[in-house]
């Protein structure tokens, strides 16, 4: 079982470091953090980072997010 992290910001001018720090603090390895810069209204399959995360995840893995709204609306 792995902890996989996901961060999302809406614009390139926003910084995801707060989210990354929180994920690392929960035990997610930096190599297992996936990123997106896109609106929360976009579907998971239209987000490159989320798509990579879903393809990488295996049964038993846990996805960790800073706040649930980072997953979408």
N, C-alpha and C positions, 0 to 999 in steps of 0.2 A: 504494500500500500504506500502510495506517495501522496504528498500534499502538493497540489498544483494551484498556482495563484493566477488571478486575472485582474488586470487593471484597465480602466477606460476613462479617458477624458474626452470632452466634447470638441475642444479646439486645440490646435497646435500650440497656442499661447499658454495653455494650462499645463501645469507640472504634475506628473503622477508620482513624484517622489514620496509624498506622504502615504500614498497607498502602498507603494513598494516597501517602505519601511515597516508598515503595519504587517504586511505579509511575511516579511523576513522575521519579524518579531514573533510570529506564530509558528515559525519553523519551516516555512516554505524556502526551498533552495532557490537562489537567484536564477539558476538555469531553468527552473520550472515556473517562471513567471511569464505570462503571456500578456501582451499589450495591444490596445487599440486606441486610436484617436478618431472618434466618430460619435454621432448622436446616439443616445440610448434608444431612439425609436427604430433604429436599423435592426433587421432580423439577424439572428446569430450567424446564419450562413453567409450573410453579406459583410461580415466583419472578419478580416483576415486573421487577426489574433485569436478570436474566439474559434474560428474554423480550425486553426492549427491546434488549439487546446483540445477541442473535441476529437480530433484525429489522433492526438498524442495520448489522451486519457485511456486508461484500461480499467476493467472491472475492479472495484475495491479502492480506486483512487478517490481522493476528496478534493473538491474545488473550493478554494478559499478566496473570498473577496473582502475588501475593506468595508463596504456597505452593500446591501442587496441591490440598491439602485444602480450600482456599477454594472450589473448584469443586463439591465434594460428597464423599460417603463412598464 
